[in-house]
Amino acid sequence: GSFKYAWVLDKLKAERERGITIDIALWKFETSKYYVTIIDAPGHRDFIKNMITGTSQADCAVLIVAAGTGEFEAGISKNGQTREHALLAFTLGVKQLIVGVNKMDSTEPPYSESRFEEIKKEVSSYIKKIGYNPAAVAFVPIS
């Protein structure tokens, strides 16, 4: 995976060295209709308190789910980060959700539609159990 765009918001030396987000970062911009603040929150289990701090301020969450073989399965497993982050977002009052299915270029074959649909089905099933309406959740393939 490439971390070249993570450098936009990852400012701490440790974040850049380790290739992970540790602290929350804010980036603000406005459109003709909205004031938008992007809150980049850590996904790593060791920094869950920082993730909660960022998520508790959000109106909408973008849940990043890795499509790679083994990565998705680990995240959606009983104690996986995908489950934990979706549950925390809902519990913290974030009622709008977007799911970014990341690393689609690492599927077999690359950008596999069947892998995307498999992930969409499994994540939809889980988020429905915790209170989200999967029909109102956008699933976006990204890399």
N, CA, C and O atoms as a MOPAC input file, in Angstrom:
PM7 MOZYME 1SCF
protein

 N      0.81500 1    -1.19700 1     0.00000 1
 C      0.00000 1     0.00000 1     0.00000 1
 C      0.85200 1     1.25200 1     0.00000 1
 O      1.97800 1     1.24900 1     0.49800 1
 N      0.31800 1     2.30800 1    -0.55400 1
 C      1.02300 1     3.58000 1    -0.61500 1
 C      0.50700 1     4.51600 1     0.45600 1
 O     -0.69600 1     4.60000 1     0.70100 1
 N      1.42600 1     5.21600 1     1.08900 1
 C      1.06000 1     6.16700 1     2.12700 1
 C      1.26200 1     7.59900 1     1.65100 1
 O      1.24500 1     8.52400 1     2.46300 1
 N      1.45600 1     7.80000 1     0.32800 1
 C      1.81600 1     9.13100 1    -0.14200 1
 C      0.75700 1    10.17400 1     0.19300 1
 O      1.11100 1    11.32000 1     0.47100 1
 N     -0.52600 1     9.82600 1     0.17700 1
 C     -1.56000 1    10.80700 1     0.49400 1
 C     -1.79500 1    10.92600 1     1.99200 1
 O     -2.31400 1    11.94500 1     2.44700 1
 N     -1.43200 1     9.92900 1     2.76000 1
 C     -1.55700 1    10.00500 1     4.21400 1
 C     -0.69700 1    11.13800 1     4.76300 1
 O     -1.00800 1    11.70000 1     5.81300 1
 N      0.37100 1    11.47200 1     4.06600 1
 C      1.26900 1    12.53900 1     4.52300 1
 C      0.57600 1    13.89300 1     4.56900 1
 O      1.04300 1    14.79600 1     5.26200 1
 N     -0.52300 1    14.05200 1     3.84900 1
 C     -1.24300 1    15.32100 1     3.86900 1
 C     -1.73000 1    15.62500 1     5.28200 1
 O     -1.63500 1    16.76700 1     5.73100 1
 N     -2.24600 1    14.62600 1     5.98600 1
 C     -2.79000 1    14.83200 1     7.32200 1
 C     -1.91900 1    14.26600 1     8.43300 1
 O     -2.02100 1    14.72100 1     9.57200 1
 N     -1.08200 1    13.31000 1     8.14800 1
 C     -0.20800 1    12.74200 1     9.18200 1
 C      1.01700 1    13.63300 1     9.34300 1
 O      1.93300 1    13.60800 1     8.52100 1
 N      1.01700 1    14.42600 1    10.42200 1
 C      2.06800 1    15.42400 1    10.62600 1
 C      3.13500 1    14.97900 1    11.61900 1
 O      4.28100 1    15.41900 1    11.52400 1
 N      2.78300 1    14.11700 1    12.56800 1
 C      3.75400 1    13.69600 1    13.56500 1
 C      4.85100 1    12.85700 1    12.91900 1
 O      4.58600 1    12.07000 1    12.01100 1
 N      6.07600 1    13.02900 1    13.38800 1
 C      7.21100 1    12.26400 1    12.85800 1
 C      6.95600 1    10.76100 1    12.97400 1
 O      7.23500 1    10.00500 1    12.04300 1
 N      6.42500 1    10.33300 1    14.12200 1
 C      6.14700 1     8.90400 1    14.33700 1
 C      5.11100 1     8.38400 1    13.35100 1
 O      5.19700 1     7.23600 1    12.91300 1
 N      4.12000 1     9.22500 1    12.99200 1
 C      3.10700 1     8.80700 1    12.02400 1
 C      3.74600 1     8.56500 1    10.66300 1
 O      3.44800 1     7.57600 1     9.99400 1
 N      4.60700 1     9.45400 1    10.27000 1
 C      5.24700 1     9.33500 1     8.96100 1
 C      6.22500 1     8.17000 1     8.92400 1
 O      6.34500 1     7.48500 1     7.90900 1
 N      6.91600 1     7.94900 1    10.02400 1
 C      7.87200 1     6.83800 1    10.07200 1
 C      7.16500 1     5.48800 1    10.06700 1
 O      7.61300 1     4.55200 1     9.40600 1
 N      6.05900 1     5.38800 1    10.80400 1
 C      5.35500 1     4.10700 1    10.93900 1
 C      4.29300 1     3.89000 1     9.87000 1
 O      3.81800 1     2.76900 1     9.69000 1
 N      3.91600 1     4.95300 1     9.15500 1
 C      2.90400 1     4.82400 1     8.10900 1
 C      1.50600 1     4.62100 1     8.65000 1
 O      0.66100 1     4.02200 1     7.98500 1
 N      1.25000 1     5.12300 1     9.87400 1
 C     -0.08400 1     5.01100 1    10.46500 1
 C     -0.46900 1     6.34400 1    11.09000 1
 O      0.39300 1     7.14700 1    11.44900 1
 N     -1.77900 1     6.57100 1    11.21500 1
 C     -2.27000 1     7.75200 1    11.91000 1
 C     -2.28400 1     7.45000 1    13.39900 1
 O     -2.77700 1     6.40400 1    13.82000 1
 N     -1.74500 1     8.36100 1    14.19400 1
 C     -1.71300 1     8.19000 1    15.64400 1
 C     -2.67300 1     9.16500 1    16.31400 1
 O     -3.44400 1     8.77500 1    17.19100 1
 N     -2.62900 1    10.43500 1    15.90200 1
 C     -3.47400 1    11.46200 1    16.49500 1
 C     -4.48400 1    11.93000 1    15.45600 1
 O     -4.30500 1    11.69800 1    14.26000 1
 N     -5.55400 1    12.59600 1    15.91900 1
 C     -6.51400 1    13.12000 1    14.95400 1
 C     -5.91700 1    14.34300 1    14.26800 1
 O     -5.10200 1    15.06100 1    14.84800 1
 N     -6.33100 1    14.56500 1    13.03800 1
 C     -5.91100 1    15.74000 1    12.28100 1
 C     -7.14900 1    16.33600 1    11.62600 1
 O     -8.05500 1    15.61000 1    11.21700 1
 N     -7.18100 1    17.64300 1    11.53000 1
 C     -8.32900 1    18.34300 1    10.95400 1
 C     -7.91300 1    19.07300 1     9.68600 1
 O     -6.81900 1    19.63100 1     9.60500 1
 N     -8.79100 1    19.06000 1     8.71000 1
 C     -8.58500 1    19.80100 1     7.47800 1
 C     -9.92300 1    20.41400 1     7.10800 1
 O    -10.90100 1    19.68900 1     6.92800 1
 N     -9.98700 1    21.74200 1     6.99200 1
 C    -11.24700 1    22.43800 1     6.73400 1
 C    -11.26200 1    23.03600 1     5.33500 1
 O    -10.24600 1    23.50800 1     4.82500 1
 N    -12.45200 1    23.00100 1     4.72800 1
 C    -12.66300 1    23.68500 1     3.45900 1
 C    -14.14800 1    23.96600 1     3.33400 1
 O    -14.95100 1    23.43700 1     4.10300 1
 N    -14.51600 1    24.79300 1     2.37000 1
 C    -15.93200 1    25.06600 1     2.17600 1
 C    -16.29900 1    24.97700 1     0.70700 1
 O    -15.48700 1    25.22000 1    -0.18600 1
 N    -17.56000 1    24.61600 1     0.49500 1
 C    -18.12300 1    24.59600 1    -0.84600 1
 C    -19.14900 1    25.71700 1    -0.89400 1
 O    -19.29800 1    26.45500 1     0.08000 1
 N    -19.84500 1    25.85700 1    -1.98500 1
 C    -20.87200 1    26.89200 1    -2.06600 1
 C    -22.03100 1    26.61000 1    -1.10800 1
 O    -22.78000 1    27.52200 1    -0.75700 1
 N    -22.18000 1    25.35400 1    -0.68500 1
 C    -23.29200 1    24.99200 1     0.20700 1
 C    -22.87400 1    24.60100 1     1.61800 1
 O    -23.67600 1    24.72500 1     2.54400 1
 N    -21.64500 1    24.13300 1     1.81100 1
 C    -21.28100 1    23.54400 1     3.09700 1
 C    -19.91200 1    23.99700 1     3.59300 1
 O    -19.01000 1    24.30500 1     2.81500 1
 N    -19.79600 1    24.02500 1     4.91900 1
 C    -18.49400 1    24.09500 1     5.57200 1
 C    -18.14300 1    22.66000 1     5.93300 1
 O    -18.92900 1    21.98000 1     6.59400 1
 N    -16.99400 1    22.19900 1     5.51700 1
 C    -16.61400 1    20.80300 1     5.72400 1
 C    -15.33200 1    20.74400 1     6.54700 1
 O    -14.37500 1    21.47400 1     6.28800 1
 N    -15.33200 1    19.86600 1     7.53500 1
 C    -14.11900 1    19.58100 1     8.28400 1
 C    -13.85300 1    18.09200 1     8.17400 1
 O    -14.66700 1    17.27900 1     8.61400 1
 N    -12.73600 1    17.73400 1     7.59900 1
 C    -12.31400 1    16.33800 1     7.53400 1
 C    -11.55400 1    16.05300 1     8.82300 1
 O    -10.61800 1    16.77400 1     9.16900 1
 N    -11.95000 1    15.01800 1     9.52300 1
 C    -11.24700 1    14.59400 1    10.73300 1
 C    -10.62300 1    13.24000 1    10.43200 1
 O    -11.32700 1    12.24000 1    10.28800 1
 N     -9.31600 1    13.21500 1    10.33800 1
 C     -8.60300 1    11.95500 1    10.10200 1
 C     -8.33300 1    11.33600 1    11.46400 1
 O     -7.58100 1    11.88400 1    12.27000 1
 N     -8.94800 1    10.19800 1    11.70700 1
 C     -8.80500 1     9.52400 1    13.00300 1
 C     -8.04700 1     8.21600 1    12.81200 1
 O     -8.17100 1     7.57500 1    11.76800 1
 N     -7.26800 1     7.82000 1    13.80500 1
 C     -6.48400 1     6.58800 1    13.66600 1
 C     -7.35600 1     5.33800 1    13.61300 1
 O     -8.41400 1     5.27100 1    14.23800 1
 N     -6.88700 1     4.35000 1    12.85300 1
 C     -7.58300 1     3.07600 1    12.77900 1
 C     -6.89700 1     1.99100 1    13.58500 1
 O     -7.48000 1     0.93500 1    13.83400 1
 N     -5.67300 1     2.24100 1    13.99100 1
 C     -4.89300 1     1.23300 1    14.70800 1
 C     -5.42000 1     1.05400 1    16.12700 1
 O     -5.71800 1     2.03100 1    16.81500 1
 N     -5.53100 1    -0.19000 1    16.55900 1
 C     -6.07600 1    -0.54400 1    17.87500 1
 C     -5.38600 1     0.19100 1    19.03100 1
 O     -6.04000 1     0.52100 1    20.02100 1
 N     -4.09300 1     0.44900 1    18.92400 1
 C     -3.35000 1     1.10400 1    20.00600 1
 C     -3.78300 1     2.54900 1    20.23600 1
 O     -3.48500 1     3.12400 1    21.28200 1
 N     -4.48200 1     3.13700 1    19.27200 1
 C     -4.83200 1     4.55500 1    19.37000 1
 C     -6.34500 1     4.77600 1    19.34800 1
 O     -6.82800 1     5.78400 1    18.83300 1
 N     -7.07900 1     3.82600 1    19.90900 1
 C     -8.54400 1     3.85600 1    19.87600 1
 C     -9.10700 1     5.08500 1    20.59800 1
 O    -10.14200 1     5.61200 1    20.19100 1
 N     -8.43900 1     5.54900 1    21.66500 1
 C     -8.93000 1     6.74300 1    22.36100 1
 C     -8.92900 1     7.95100 1    21.43000 1
 O     -9.85000 1     8.76700 1    21.46900 1
 N     -7.91000 1     8.06700 1    20.60200 1
 C     -7.85600 1     9.17000 1    19.64200 1
 C     -8.93000 1     9.01500 1    18.57100 1
 O     -9.50300 1    10.00400 1    18.11400 1
 N     -9.20100 1     7.78500 1    18.17300 1
 C    -10.25800 1     7.52700 1    17.19600 1
 C    -11.60000 1     7.96900 1    17.76900 1
 O    -12.39800 1     8.58800 1    17.06400 1
 N    -11.85800 1     7.65800 1    19.04000 1
 C    -13.11600 1     8.04000 1    19.69100 1
 C    -13.23300 1     9.56500 1    19.75200 1
 O    -14.30300 1    10.11500 1    19.49200 1
 N    -12.14500 1    10.24400 1    20.09100 1
 C    -12.14900 1    11.70800 1    20.15100 1
 C    -12.55000 1    12.30400 1    18.80400 1
 O    -13.38600 1    13.20600 1    18.75100 1
 N    -11.96900 1    11.81400 1    17.73000 1
 C    -12.29000 1    12.32000 1    16.40000 1
 C    -13.69500 1    11.96400 1    15.96400 1
 O    -14.41900 1    12.81100 1    15.44100 1
 N    -14.08300 1    10.72800 1    16.17300 1
 C    -15.38600 1    10.24400 1    15.71900 1
 C    -16.52800 1    10.92400 1    16.45800 1
 O    -17.58300 1    11.16800 1    15.87300 1
 N    -16.33500 1    11.23000 1    17.72800 1
 C    -17.40600 1    11.83800 1    18.52100 1
 C    -17.78400 1    13.22700 1    18.00900 1
 O    -18.83800 1    13.74900 1    18.37400 1
 N    -16.95300 1    13.82500 1    17.17800 1
 C    -17.22200 1    15.15700 1    16.63400 1
 C    -17.84000 1    15.10600 1    15.23300 1
 O    -18.11800 1    16.15100 1    14.64500 1
 N    -18.05200 1    13.92500 1    14.70400 1
 C    -18.42300 1    13.78200 1    13.29000 1
 C    -19.92800 1    13.71100 1    13.05200 1
 O    -20.68400 1    13.23100 1    13.89800 1
 N    -20.34800 1    14.19700 1    11.88800 1
 C    -21.72000 1    14.03500 1    11.40200 1
 C    -21.81900 1    12.80800 1    10.50400 1
 O    -22.88000 1    12.19400 1    10.39300 1
 N    -20.71600 1    12.45900 1     9.87100 1
 C    -20.66400 1    11.33100 1     8.94200 1
 C    -19.31500 1    10.64900 1     9.10600 1
 O    -18.29300 1    11.31100 1     9.28800 1
 N    -19.31700 1     9.33800 1     9.04400 1
 C    -18.06100 1     8.58600 1     9.14400 1
 C    -17.75900 1     7.92600 1     7.80900 1
 O    -18.66000 1     7.46200 1     7.11000 1
 N    -16.48300 1     7.89200 1     7.46900 1
 C    -16.02000 1     7.11200 1     6.32800 1
 C    -15.23100 1     5.95100 1     6.91800 1
 O    -14.12400 1     6.12400 1     7.42900 1
 N    -15.82000 1     4.77700 1     6.83800 1
 C    -15.19900 1     3.56200 1     7.36100 1
 C    -14.35800 1     2.94700 1     6.25100 1
 O    -14.88800 1     2.53400 1     5.22000 1
 N    -13.05300 1     2.88600 1     6.46300 1
 C    -12.15500 1     2.31800 1     5.45600 1
 C    -11.97200 1     0.83000 1     5.74100 1
 O    -11.54700 1     0.43600 1     6.82700 1
 N    -12.30000 1     0.02100 1     4.75000 1
 C    -12.23500 1    -1.43300 1     4.87100 1
 C    -11.23200 1    -1.94900 1     3.83600 1
 O    -11.36900 1    -1.66700 1     2.64500 1
 N    -10.23800 1    -2.69300 1     4.28100 1
 C     -9.22700 1    -3.23300 1     3.36300 1
 C     -9.78300 1    -4.43700 1     2.61000 1
 O    -10.37200 1    -5.33500 1     3.21000 1
 N     -9.59200 1    -4.44800 1     1.29500 1
 C    -10.11400 1    -5.53300 1     0.46000 1
 C     -9.15400 1    -6.70700 1     0.33500 1
 O     -9.53600 1    -7.77200 1    -0.15000 1
 N     -7.91400 1    -6.52300 1     0.76600 1
 C     -6.91200 1    -7.56900 1     0.61100 1
 C     -7.30200 1    -8.87100 1     1.29100 1
 O     -7.92400 1    -8.86100 1     2.35300 1
 N     -6.93400 1    -9.99000 1     0.67900 1
 C     -7.22400 1   -11.30300 1     1.24400 1
 C     -6.58700 1   -11.40900 1     2.61800 1
 O     -5.38900 1   -11.18000 1     2.78200 1
 N     -7.39500 1   -11.75600 1     3.59500 1
 C     -6.91700 1   -11.85800 1     4.96500 1
 C     -7.12200 1   -10.56700 1     5.74100 1
 O     -7.50700 1   -10.60300 1     6.91000 1
 N     -6.87100 1    -9.42400 1     5.10400 1
 C     -7.05700 1    -8.13600 1     5.78300 1
 C     -8.52700 1    -7.88600 1     6.07800 1
 O     -8.89000 1    -7.53600 1     7.20100 1
 N     -9.37800 1    -8.06700 1     5.06200 1
 C    -10.80900 1    -7.86500 1     5.28700 1
 C    -11.32200 1    -8.84000 1     6.33300 1
 O    -12.05700 1    -8.45400 1     7.24200 1
 N    -10.94100 1   -10.08800 1     6.20700 1
 C    -11.41600 1   -11.12300 1     7.12400 1
 C    -11.00300 1   -10.82000 1     8.56300 1
 O    -11.77900 1   -11.05500 1     9.48900 1
 N     -9.79100 1   -10.30300 1     8.76000 1
 C     -9.33700 1    -9.93000 1    10.10700 1
 C    -10.17000 1    -8.77200 1    10.64700 1
 O    -10.55100 1    -8.77600 1    11.81800 1
 N    -10.45300 1    -7.78900 1     9.80800 1
 C    -11.20900 1    -6.61800 1    10.24300 1
 C    -12.65300 1    -6.90400 1    10.57700 1
 O    -13.21900 1    -6.28700 1    11.48000 1
 N    -13.26300 1    -7.84300 1     9.85000 1
 C    -14.68200 1    -8.14200 1    10.05200 1
 C    -14.87300 1    -9.27900 1    11.06000 1
 O    -16.00600 1    -9.60900 1    11.41100 1
 N    -13.77800 1    -9.87500 1    11.52400 1
 C    -13.87400 1   -10.96900 1    12.49800 1
 C    -14.43300 1   -10.45400 1    13.82200 1
 O    -14.56700 1    -9.24600 1    14.01800 1
 N    -14.75600 1   -11.36800 1    14.71800 1
 C    -15.43700 1   -11.01900 1    15.97100 1
 C    -14.80600 1    -9.84400 1    16.71100 1
 O    -15.53100 1    -8.96500 1    17.17800 1
 N    -13.50000 1    -9.79800 1    16.83300 1
 C    -12.82800 1    -8.70200 1    17.53600 1
 C    -12.07500 1    -7.76800 1    16.58900 1
 O    -11.12400 1    -7.09800 1    16.99300 1
 N    -12.50600 1    -7.73000 1    15.33300 1
 C    -11.80400 1    -6.94300 1    14.32500 1
 C    -12.06600 1    -5.45000 1    14.40300 1
 O    -13.07800 1    -5.00400 1    14.94500 1
 N    -11.12500 1    -4.68100 1    13.84600 1
 C    -11.21300 1    -3.22300 1    13.86900 1
 C    -12.37800 1    -2.69200 1    13.04200 1
 O    -12.97000 1    -1.67900 1    13.41300 1
 N    -12.72400 1    -3.33500 1    11.94500 1
 C    -13.85500 1    -2.87700 1    11.13800 1
 C    -15.12200 1    -2.89100 1    11.97300 1
 O    -15.86300 1    -1.90800 1    12.00300 1
 N    -15.36700 1    -3.99100 1    12.64400 1
 C    -16.54800 1    -4.09400 1    13.51600 1
 C    -16.50200 1    -3.06200 1    14.63300 1
 O    -17.48400 1    -2.36500 1    14.89200 1
 N    -15.35100 1    -2.97200 1    15.29000 1
 C    -15.23000 1    -2.06500 1    16.43000 1
 C    -15.46100 1    -0.61200 1    16.01100 1
 O    -16.16500 1     0.12600 1    16.70000 1
 N    -14.88400 1    -0.20600 1    14.90600 1
 C    -15.02600 1     1.18300 1    14.47200 1
 C    -16.44700 1     1.49600 1    14.02700 1
 O    -16.95200 1     2.58000 1    14.32000 1
 N    -17.10200 1     0.58000 1    13.32800 1
 C    -18.49400 1     0.79900 1    12.92700 1
 C    -19.38800 1     0.90700 1    14.15800 1
 O    -20.24400 1     1.78800 1    14.23200 1
 N    -19.19100 1     0.02000 1    15.11500 1
 C    -19.99200 1     0.04300 1    16.34100 1
 C    -19.74400 1     1.32400 1    17.12800 1
 O    -20.69300 1     1.95200 1    17.59800 1
 N    -18.49500 1     1.71400 1    17.27700 1
 C    -18.18200 1     2.95500 1    18.00000 1
 C    -18.79300 1     4.16400 1    17.30400 1
 O    -19.35100 1     5.03700 1    17.96800 1
 N    -18.69900 1     4.23100 1    15.98900 1
 C    -19.27400 1     5.36200 1    15.25500 1
 C    -20.77100 1     5.45900 1    15.52100 1
 O    -21.28000 1     6.54100 1    15.81400 1
 N    -21.47500 1     4.34100 1    15.42100 1
 C    -22.92200 1     4.36200 1    15.65100 1
 C    -23.23500 1     4.73300 1    17.09800 1
 O    -24.11900 1     5.55000 1    17.35300 1
 N    -22.51800 1     4.14100 1    18.03700 1
 C    -22.73000 1     4.40400 1    19.46000 1
 C    -22.45200 1     5.86900 1    19.80500 1
 O    -23.10900 1     6.43900 1    20.67600 1
 N    -21.48800 1     6.47000 1    19.12700 1
 C    -21.14300 1     7.87200 1    19.36900 1
 C    -22.08400 1     8.84400 1    18.65500 1
 O    -21.88700 1    10.05800 1    18.70900 1
 N    -23.10500 1     8.30500 1    17.98800 1
 C    -24.12200 1     9.15600 1    17.38000 1
 C    -23.90800 1     9.51300 1    15.92700 1
 O    -24.61600 1    10.36600 1    15.39200 1
 N    -22.95400 1     8.88500 1    15.28100 1
 C    -22.70600 1     9.15900 1    13.86200 1
 C    -23.66600 1     8.29000 1    13.05400 1
 O    -23.46400 1     7.08300 1    12.92000 1
 N    -24.70600 1     8.91400 1    12.52200 1
 C    -25.75800 1     8.14800 1    11.85600 1
 C    -25.57100 1     8.02100 1    10.34900 1
 O    -26.23200 1     7.19700 1     9.71600 1
 N    -24.68700 1     8.81800 1     9.76600 1
 C    -24.39300 1     8.70300 1     8.33400 1
 C    -23.07100 1     7.96900 1     8.16200 1
 O    -22.08300 1     8.27400 1     8.82900 1
 N    -23.06900 1     7.00500 1     7.26500 1
 C    -21.87600 1     6.18700 1     7.07000 1
 C    -21.59200 1     6.00600 1     5.58500 1
 O    -22.49900 1     5.78600 1     4.78200 1
 N    -20.32400 1     6.10400 1     5.24200 1
 C    -19.82300 1     5.77200 1     3.91100 1
 C    -18.76000 1     4.70200 1     4.13000 1
 O    -17.93400 1     4.82600 1     5.03400 1
 N    -18.77500 1     3.66100 1     3.31700 1
 C    -17.75700 1     2.61700 1     3.42700 1
 C    -16.83700 1     2.70800 1     2.21300 1
 O    -17.27100 1     2.53800 1     1.07300 1
 N    -15.56800 1     2.97700 1     2.47600 1
 C    -14.55700 1     2.98500 1     1.42400 1
 C    -13.86500 1     1.63500 1     1.41000 1
 O    -13.17900 1     1.27500 1     2.36700 1
 N    -14.04000 1     0.88500 1     0.33100 1
 C    -13.39700 1    -0.42400 1     0.21700 1
 C    -12.03000 1    -0.18900 1    -0.42600 1
 O    -11.91100 1    -0.03500 1    -1.64100 1
 N    -11.01000 1    -0.16600 1     0.42100 1
 C     -9.65600 1     0.21500 1     0.04400 1
 C     -8.85000 1    -0.98300 1    -0.47800 1
 O     -9.21500 1    -2.14000 1    -0.26800 1
 N     -7.76400 1    -0.67500 1    -1.15000 1
 C     -6.83300 1    -1.68500 1    -1.66600 1
 C     -7.48900 1    -2.60800 1    -2.69400 1
 O     -7.16000 1    -3.79100 1    -2.78300 1
 N     -8.41500 1    -2.05200 1    -3.46300 1
 C     -9.05600 1    -2.84500 1    -4.51600 1
 C     -8.04300 1    -3.28400 1    -5.57400 1
 O     -8.27500 1    -4.25800 1    -6.29000 1
 N     -6.93600 1    -2.57700 1    -5.67200 1
 C     -5.89800 1    -2.97000 1    -6.62800 1
 C     -5.14600 1    -4.22200 1    -6.17800 1
 O     -4.41500 1    -4.82600 1    -6.96200 1
 N     -5.32700 1    -4.61200 1    -4.91000 1
 C     -4.62200 1    -5.80500 1    -4.40800 1
 C     -5.51100 1    -7.04700 1    -4.37700 1
 O     -5.10400 1    -8.08800 1    -3.86200 1
 N     -6.73300 1    -6.94000 1    -4.93200 1
 C     -7.60100 1    -8.12000 1    -4.99000 1
 C     -7.14500 1    -9.01500 1    -6.13600 1
 O     -6.34300 1    -8.60600 1    -6.97600 1
 N     -7.66100 1   -10.23300 1    -6.16100 1
 C     -7.29700 1   -11.17700 1    -7.21900 1
 C     -8.53700 1   -11.55600 1    -7.99800 1
 O     -9.38000 1   -12.26900 1    -7.45300 1
 N     -8.70200 1   -11.12300 1    -9.24500 1
 C     -7.81500 1   -10.21600 1    -9.97500 1
 C     -7.94800 1    -8.78500 1    -9.43700 1
 O     -8.87400 1    -8.50200 1    -8.67600 1
 N     -7.04400 1    -7.88700 1    -9.81700 1
 C     -7.15000 1    -6.50400 1    -9.36000 1
 C     -8.52300 1    -5.90700 1    -9.70100 1
 O     -9.06300 1    -6.13300 1   -10.78400 1
 N     -9.06600 1    -5.15000 1    -8.76300 1
 C    -10.36600 1    -4.48800 1    -8.90600 1
 C    -11.49400 1    -5.49800 1    -9.13600 1
 O    -12.38200 1    -5.28000 1    -9.96000 1
 N    -11.44100 1    -6.59700 1    -8.39700 1
 C    -12.42000 1    -7.67100 1    -8.53700 1
 C    -13.80700 1    -7.22500 1    -8.07400 1
 O    -14.00700 1    -6.87400 1    -6.91100 1
 N    -14.76200 1    -7.24600 1    -9.01000 1
 C    -16.13200 1    -6.87200 1    -8.66700 1
 C    -16.73400 1    -7.87200 1    -7.68300 1
 O    -17.48100 1    -7.48000 1    -6.78600 1
 N    -16.42000 1    -9.15600 1    -7.83900 1
 C    -16.98200 1   -10.16300 1    -6.93200 1
 C    -16.44600 1    -9.97600 1    -5.51100 1
 O    -17.18200 1   -10.17400 1    -4.54500 1
 N    -15.17400 1    -9.59800 1    -5.37400 1
 C    -14.61500 1    -9.33300 1    -4.04100 1
 C    -15.29300 1    -8.11000 1    -3.42300 1
 O    -15.63600 1    -8.12200 1    -2.24100 1
 N    -15.48600 1    -7.05700 1    -4.21800 1
 C    -16.17600 1    -5.85900 1    -3.74500 1
 C    -17.58300 1    -6.21300 1    -3.26200 1
 O    -17.99800 1    -5.78400 1    -2.18500 1
 N    -18.31300 1    -6.99400 1    -4.05600 1
 C    -19.68600 1    -7.37200 1    -3.68900 1
 C    -19.70800 1    -8.25000 1    -2.43600 1
 O    -20.60500 1    -8.11800 1    -1.60300 1
 N    -18.72900 1    -9.14200 1    -2.30100 1
 C    -18.62400 1    -9.99000 1    -1.10700 1
 C    -18.42700 1    -9.12400 1     0.14400 1
 O    -19.07500 1    -9.34200 1     1.16700 1
 N    -17.53900 1    -8.15500 1     0.04900 1
 C    -17.26500 1    -7.25400 1     1.17300 1
 C    -18.49500 1    -6.41100 1     1.47900 1
 O    -18.86000 1    -6.23700 1     2.64100 1
 N    -19.12800 1    -5.89500 1     0.44800 1
 C    -20.33700 1    -5.08400 1     0.62700 1
 C    -21.42200 1    -5.88500 1     1.34900 1
 O    -22.08900 1    -5.36800 1     2.24500 1
 N    -21.59300 1    -7.13800 1     0.95700 1
 C    -22.61000 1    -7.99600 1     1.57200 1
 C    -22.30600 1    -8.24300 1     3.05000 1
 O    -23.19300 1    -8.12100 1     3.89500 1
 N    -21.06100 1    -8.58900 1     3.36400 1
 C    -20.69100 1    -8.88400 1     4.75700 1
 C    -20.76500 1    -7.64800 1     5.63900 1
 O    -21.28300 1    -7.71200 1     6.75400 1
 N    -20.25500 1    -6.52800 1     5.15200 1
 C    -20.28700 1    -5.29500 1     5.94200 1
 C    -21.73000 1    -4.83800 1     6.12000 1
 O    -22.10600 1    -4.40400 1     7.20900 1
 N    -22.54000 1    -4.92700 1     5.07600 1
 C    -23.95800 1    -4.55000 1     5.17200 1
 C    -24.66700 1    -5.35700 1     6.24100 1
 O    -25.43400 1    -4.81000 1     7.03300 1
 N    -24.41600 1    -6.64800 1     6.26500 1
 C    -25.02700 1    -7.52500 1     7.26200 1
 C    -24.65900 1    -7.08200 1     8.67200 1
 O    -25.51900 1    -7.03900 1     9.55200 1
 N    -23.39700 1    -6.75700 1     8.89400 1
 C    -22.95800 1    -6.34600 1    10.22600 1
 C    -23.50500 1    -4.97500 1    10.61300 1
 O    -24.02000 1    -4.80900 1    11.71900 1
 N    -23.40300 1    -3.99200 1     9.72300 1
 C    -23.84600 1    -2.64700 1    10.10500 1
 C    -25.35600 1    -2.59100 1    10.32300 1
 O    -25.84200 1    -1.75800 1    11.08800 1
 N    -26.09800 1    -3.47200 1     9.65500 1
 C    -27.53800 1    -3.54300 1     9.89200 1
 C    -27.81400 1    -3.99500 1    11.32400 1
 O    -28.72200 1    -3.47800 1    11.97400 1
 N    -27.03900 1    -4.95000 1    11.81400 1
 C    -27.20800 1    -5.45500 1    13.18500 1
 C    -26.97700 1    -4.37300 1    14.22800 1
 O    -27.61400 1    -4.38600 1    15.28200 1
 N    -26.07400 1    -3.43600 1    13.95100 1
 C    -25.77800 1    -2.41600 1    14.95800 1
 C    -26.64900 1    -1.17100 1    14.83000 1
 O    -26.61500 1    -0.30200 1    15.70100 1
 N    -27.43800 1    -1.07500 1    13.74300 1
 C    -28.38600 1     0.03200 1    13.65800 1
 C    -28.35300 1     0.87000 1    12.40000 1
 O    -29.24000 1     1.70000 1    12.20200 1
 N    -27.37200 1     0.68700 1    11.54900 1
 C    -27.34000 1     1.42900 1    10.28900 1
 C    -28.29600 1     0.79300 1     9.28600 1
 O    -28.58700 1    -0.40100 1     9.35900 1
 N    -28.77800 1     1.60600 1     8.34900 1
 C    -29.58200 1     1.10800 1     7.24100 1
 C    -28.64600 1     0.94600 1     6.04100 1
 O    -28.25700 1     1.94000 1     5.42800 1
 N    -28.28000 1    -0.29300 1     5.69800 1
 C    -27.32400 1    -0.49800 1     4.59700 1
 C    -27.74900 1     0.14300 1     3.27700 1
 O    -26.89600 1     0.51200 1     2.46900 1
 N    -29.05900 1     0.28000 1     3.04900 1
 C    -29.53000 1     0.89300 1     1.80600 1
 C    -29.15000 1     2.37500 1     1.73600 1
 O    -29.09000 1     2.95000 1     0.64900 1
 N    -28.89400 1     2.99100 1     2.89100 1
 C    -28.53200 1     4.41200 1     2.94000 1
 C    -27.02000 1     4.62000 1     3.02800 1
 O    -26.55100 1     5.75200 1     3.14300 1
 N    -26.26400 1     3.53200 1     2.97400 1
 C    -24.80500 1     3.60000 1     3.09400 1
 C    -24.17100 1     3.44000 1     1.71200 1
 O    -24.44100 1     2.47000 1     1.00300 1
 N    -23.33600 1     4.39100 1     1.34400 1
 C    -22.61700 1     4.29600 1     0.06700 1
 C    -21.37500 1     3.43200 1     0.25300 1
 O    -20.61400 1     3.62600 1     1.20100 1
 N    -21.17400 1     2.49100 1    -0.64300 1
 C    -19.96500 1     1.66600 1    -0.67900 1
 C    -19.16600 1     2.10800 1    -1.89800 1
 O    -19.66100 1     2.07000 1    -3.02400 1
 N    -17.92600 1     2.52900 1    -1.66300 1
 C    -17.11000 1     3.10300 1    -2.72700 1
 C    -15.80000 1     2.32500 1    -2.85600 1
 O    -15.02900 1     2.25900 1    -1.89800 1
 N    -15.53600 1     1.73000 1    -4.03300 1
 C    -14.25100 1     1.03900 1    -4.22200 1
 C    -13.14100 1     2.06900 1    -4.42600 1
 O    -13.26400 1     2.96900 1    -5.25700 1
 N    -12.05600 1     1.93000 1    -3.66000 1
 C    -10.92400 1     2.86000 1    -3.75600 1
 C     -9.61200 1     2.08800 1    -3.65900 1
 O     -9.60000 1     0.91000 1    -3.30500 1
 N     -8.53000 1     2.74900 1    -3.97000 1
 C     -7.20500 1     2.14500 1    -3.81100 1
 C     -6.20600 1     3.20500 1    -3.43400 1
 O     -5.02600 1     2.90400 1    -3.25100 1

